[in-house]
Amino acid sequence: MTKVALSPIIAGTMNWGIWDKKLTTSEMQNTIEVCLESGIYSFDHADIYGSYTTENEFGKAFNNCKIERNQVQFISKCGIKSVSENRNYALKHYDYSKSHIIWSVENSLKNLQTDYLDVLLLHRPSPLMQVDEIAEAIYQLKSEDKILDFGVSNFTPSQTALLNQKIPVDFNQIQFSATHFEPMLDGNLDFMQQHDICPMAWNPLGSFFKSTDEKSIRLKNIVADLASKYEVEMDIILLSWILKHPAKVIPVIGTASIARIKNLNKATTIHLETEEWFAIWTASLGKNIP
């Protein structure tokens, strides 16, 4: 089956709710509408976001939008049982039993006020995951049209291969940025290209705007120069660096800033020269490449 065609940039909703921005229903509705106007029509969720509240808040906001469901894609994740006043768990742990996967998806559908997820991801790999049981859950959900595509998040190549024996894995959402480039060296992005798995990148700006260490200073110098050359903001250069990788990585952007959302798709129009791409990597490494 053909994978769901996600937007070139994905809107990450983790910070939209009570964990950070605390958007009201009308503010969230406006943010959704601006995303679509800006060419961003895929929305990344997880059941735990906002201590199990953000999906519900998003669902109410989306229900107020005059947007057809088939104009957007909803991605969600399950498997983490997080300590919360909204769940009776004694400690954080993972659960990939068939019953929990199915219950989680059905709960996300109820909260998002939709009949299906475009993509379901397993949020974190568990040492106790039974791949046969996971496959049973996914095949059942697909047969009931409750999910269209399936993937994982933060899985290593060997963990993905283990699962891929029983159920096709279409996506893997990993941490990847100019300041966290290990996936292109440790075989993860190679594995995904080899097995036709689409990578999504969470935290695609890395520590660039958060840190003042030597690496950040080196990067800011080269990225500022490139931003001036291409007449864009520095975050657009960082996203264009990710988009140039042949694995066709899709960045998941967590901003709720309307001004920034309107600019994000500029990254798809910036085509860094090969030497410029390597200049960013070299600055992050702090030395010439091997």
Buried (B, 14 or more C-beta within 10 A) or exposed (E): EEBBEBBBBBBBBBBBBBBBBEBEBEBBBBBBBBBBEBEBBBBBBBBBBBBBBBBBBBBBBBEBBEBEBEEBBBBBBBBBBBEBEEEEEEEEEBBBBBEBBBBBBEBBBEBBBBEBBBBBBBBBBBEEBEBEBBBBBBEBBBEEEBBBBBBBBBBBBEBBEBBBEBBBBBBBBBBBBBBBBEBBEEBBBBBBBEBEBBBBBBBBBBBBEEEEEEBBEBBBEBBEEBBEEBEBBBBBBBBBBBBBBEBEBBBBBBBBEBEBBBBBBBBBEBEBEEEBBBBBBBBBBEEEEE
